[in-house]
Amino acid sequence: MERDPDTIEREIKKARDALAEDLDALSERPKRFAAQRRTSVQQRLADPKVKYGLIAVGVDQQCRAVLAGQDAARLIESV
């Protein structure tokens, strides 16, 4: 069964359009996923328990670093 060129061109155009729609949909998924994750993290960080807990951990780490530096400086001075 032989098909005319116009029919073939229409089928190719239809297939291209369908493929373009699928590719557009696939490219939107990662963007939506990232936006949802970002929103989720922002909501969790807005919770005072989480927010101030993270601040406390950061302050603790800074204090430990400063104290470790002071201890090292004392050792160097004593030599």
MOGI-V543967 format. One line per field, one symbol per residue. ss: DSSP state (H for helix, E for strand, C for the rest). psi: psi as a letter, one per 40 degrees, with the letter a starting at -180 (. if undefined). burial: I if it has 16 or more other C-alpha atoms within 10 Angstrom, else O. Layout:
# MOGI-V543967
ss: ???
psi: ???
burial: ???
This chain:
# MOGI-V543967
ss: CCCCHHHHHHHHHHHHHHHHHHHHHHHHHHHHHHHHHHHHHHHHHHCHHHHHHHHHHHHHHHHHHHHHHHHHHHHHHHC
psi: hhiidddddddddddddddddddddddddddddddddddddddddehdddddddddddddddddddddddddddddde.
burial: OOOOOOOOOOOOOOOOOOOOOOOOOOOOOOOOOOOOOOOOOOOOOOOOOOOOOOOOOOOOOOOOOOOOOOOOOOOOOOO
